[in-house]
Structure formats: structure tokens, C-alpha cells
Amino acid sequence: MPLVLIHGYLGGSKQWAQEIAHFSKHFDVIAPALPGFAEATDLPACERIGDMADAIIELLDQLDLTEFVLLGHSMGGMIAQEIAAKVGKRVLGLILYGTGPLGLLPNRFEPIEISRERLMADGVEATSRRIGATWFRDGEAAAAFEMVASIGAATSREAALAGLDAMAHWDGRPALRDLEMPTLILWGELDQSYRWGQIEILWRTLPNAQLAILPGTSHAAHLEKPKLFKAILEDFLSDK
């Protein structure tokens, strides 16, 4: 069974190294880089979340994958919701990790417009370090911080700006009740990007959802408590 992992803003496929190694024993793991990000930095950026979803669907079609389990992290969770809304019958399971139904990110550590202004002033590398530090409970002292910062620094300026704009224009709430596939919502209790209000909307609105809160973790919970993260995923995937 294919397991598709979609990274978020300033992310890349290398952030999934532990999950790829672990779940490849039982799944065909596919972890693409979004256009303009990380390994795909040479590709033109997508301007909207729906365009990013179409790019992933096109890849899955090229691979002849008619059914799959889909995991999206952060902005990748928005993309996963879009994919599920577009080709829902092909999605056997949906995992929404550190994400929400509204791209404006209410109560985020800073408004998206401020992130845009600082990105334009400071550049991608500095922005990746500054924002990446908020993804960990221990900030820059976290063991995986430098890896995350280096992945983000590879993002093209075009994609970094387009990603912020795409999130600001996206609202997935109207489609939630139509996403009937089994869904796991994963959230780090200290997440500074997606607060509880966003998570609660997903949990209470999606027809077939279960919720797992990872204690003592922030936005990059899979890197802070990898054993717990993988155990929760294993439980959800056990019947897929």
C-alpha cells in the first residue's frame, strides 16, 4: 500500500528520513518535494494550495497509484485536505498532522503578512532559521533544528513567498464534512503555528476522525518524539 508524505512550508522530503526508513518495511513510501522546495527548488512555484494538490495528484497518476494513504504536515496538511476533496475515493486513510482547515493560521506565532515582510527583508535562509526555531519546544537547541533549517534554506525565494500567499488565500472548511475517509489528526500540544482552535474544528467537523495529542512537543513532533509519533501512526495504519 502506498503511503504518501507531504511536507509543509519550508519543508522537504529529507525531514521524513526516519519515517521512510521505518514504514518502508510495510508500505511503498512516497515523499515528494513540492515545486520550489528542497530537492525540487528548480521547479516553478505553485501559487495556490489547489495547484500544489494538483501537482501531487499528477505525480501519483504518473506512478499509477489508484489508492493510497495520505499524510500532510502543516501546509502539507492543507494540500492533503485539497487532494482528499478532489480524489477522495482514492484516499484510504488521511493523516492531518500539525495542520488546520484555515490557511490564515489564527493565533500563529506571527501573522502571515509579518512573515512575508520579514522574508523579503531577511531572505530565505534567515527566515528558515527563525521560523524553524518555533517548530521545536527547545528552539534552536533542539537536536533536529539544524537539519530543518538547512532543508528550509534550500527553498527558492519564489516558492517561499508563494507559499505564504497560498496559505493566506486558502480555506478548507467548506469541504470538511465531505471528507468521509478514516482520518487521524495529530497535534503537538505546544504547537505555535496551529493552535487548538484549528485542531478542534478538524476533530469536531470531519465525519470519521480520531485525535492524538503528543505531549511535550511543538510543530515538529515527529522529530521531537519520533518513537511516539511512529507508534501512533502504526496503530492508525494497522488495518490499511
Residue pairs with C-beta under 8 A, 6 or more apart in sequence:
1 26
1 27
1 28
1 67
1 68
1 69
1 92
1 240
2 27
2 28
2 29
2 30
2 60
2 63
2 65
2 67
2 68
2 69
3 23
3 27
3 28
3 29
3 30
3 68
3 69
3 71
3 237
4 30
4 31
4 32
4 56
4 60
4 65
4 68
4 69
4 70
4 71
5 13
5 16
5 19
5 20
5 29
5 30
5 31
5 71
5 73
5 76
6 32
6 34
6 56
6 70
6 71
6 72
6 73
6 76
6 77
6 79
6 80
7 13
7 15
7 16
7 31
7 33
7 34
7 37
7 38
7 73
7 74
7 76
8 72
8 73
8 74
8 75
8 76
8 77
8 98
8 99
9 74
9 75
9 131
9 163
9 164
9 167
10 37
10 127
10 128
10 131
10 132
10 151
10 152
10 155
10 160
10 163
11 34
11 37
11 38
11 73
11 74
11 75
11 76
11 151
11 152
12 33
12 37
12 38
12 39
12 151
12 152
12 154
13 31
13 32
13 33
13 38
13 39
14 38
14 39
14 147
14 151
15 147
15 148
15 151
15 220
15 222
15 223
16 29
16 31
16 222
18 222
18 223
18 226
18 230
19 29
19 31
19 222
19 230
19 233
20 29
20 31
22 230
23 29
23 230
23 233
23 237
26 237
27 69
27 237
30 59
30 60
30 63
30 65
30 68
32 40
32 56
32 59
33 39
33 40
33 41
34 40
34 46
34 52
34 55
34 56
34 76
34 79
34 159
35 43
35 44
35 45
35 46
35 52
35 55
35 159
36 43
36 44
36 45
36 46
36 155
36 156
36 158
36 159
36 160
36 162
36 163
37 154
37 155
37 156
37 159
37 163
38 151
38 154
38 155
39 154
41 154
41 155
41 156
41 159
42 156
44 158
45 156
45 158
45 159
45 161
45 162
45 163
46 52
46 55
46 159
46 162
46 166
47 162
47 165
47 166
48 166
48 169
48 170
49 75
49 78
49 79
49 82
49 103
49 166
49 167
49 169
49 170
50 82
50 170
51 166
52 79
52 82
52 166
53 79
53 82
53 83
53 86
54 86
56 79
56 83
57 83
57 86
57 87
60 68
60 90
65 90
66 90
67 90
67 91
67 92
68 90
68 91
68 92
69 91
69 92
69 93
69 94
69 95
69 237
69 240
70 80
70 83
70 84
70 91
70 93
70 94
70 95
71 80
71 94
71 95
71 97
71 233
72 78
72 79
72 80
72 81
72 83
72 95
72 96
72 97
72 99
73 97
73 98
73 99
73 222
74 97
74 98
74 99
74 193
74 194
74 219
75 99
75 103
75 163
75 166
75 167
76 99
77 96
77 97
77 98
77 99
77 100
78 99
78 100
78 103
78 167
78 170
78 172
80 94
80 95
80 96
80 99
81 94
81 96
81 99
81 101
81 172
81 175
81 176
81 179
82 172
83 91
84 91
84 94
84 175
84 179
84 181
85 172
85 175
85 178
85 179
88 178
88 179
88 180
88 181
91 181
92 181
92 182
92 240
93 181
93 182
93 183
93 184
93 236
93 237
93 240
94 179
94 181
94 182
94 183
94 184
95 183
95 184
95 186
95 233
95 236
96 183
96 184
96 185
96 186
96 202
97 185
97 186
97 187
97 221
97 222
98 186
98 187
98 188
98 191
98 193
98 194
98 219
98 220
98 221
99 194
99 198
99 202
100 194
100 198
100 199
100 201
100 202
101 171
101 172
101 173
101 176
101 198
101 201
101 202
101 205
102 170
102 171
102 172
102 173
102 198
102 201
103 166
103 167
103 168
103 169
103 170
103 171
103 172
104 112
104 167
104 168
105 112
105 167
105 193
105 194
105 198
106 195
106 197
106 198
107 195
107 197
108 192
108 193
108 194
108 195
109 134
109 192
109 193
112 164
112 167
112 168
113 168
115 127
115 131
115 164
116 161
116 164
116 165
118 127
118 130
119 127
119 157
119 160
119 161
119 164
120 161
122 130
123 157
124 152
124 153
124 155
124 156
124 157
124 160
125 149
125 153
127 152
127 160
128 148
128 149
128 150
128 151
128 152
128 153
128 155
129 140
129 149
129 152
129 153
131 152
132 145
132 148
132 149
132 152
133 139
133 140
133 145
134 192
134 193
134 218
134 219
135 148
135 192
135 193
135 218
135 219
135 220
136 142
136 144
136 145
136 148
136 218
136 219
136 220
136 223
136 224
137 190
137 216
137 217
137 218
137 224
138 145
139 145
142 220
142 223
142 224
143 223
144 220
144 223
144 224
147 223
148 220
148 223
155 163
173 201
173 205
176 201
176 202
176 205
176 206
177 205
177 206
177 207
179 206
179 207
180 207
180 208
181 208
182 208
182 210
182 236
183 202
183 206
183 208
183 209
183 210
184 209
184 210
184 212
184 232
184 233
184 236
185 199
185 202
185 203
185 206
185 209
185 210
185 211
185 212
186 212
186 214
186 221
186 229
186 232
186 233
187 194
187 196
187 199
187 211
187 212
187 213
187 214
187 221
188 213
188 214
188 217
188 218
188 219
188 220
188 221
188 224
189 213
189 214
189 215
189 216
189 217
190 216
190 217
190 218
191 217
191 218
191 219
191 221
192 218
192 219
193 219
194 219
199 211
202 209
203 209
203 211
210 236
212 232
214 221
214 224
214 225
214 228
214 229
214 232
216 224
216 225
217 224
217 225
218 224
221 229
222 229
222 230
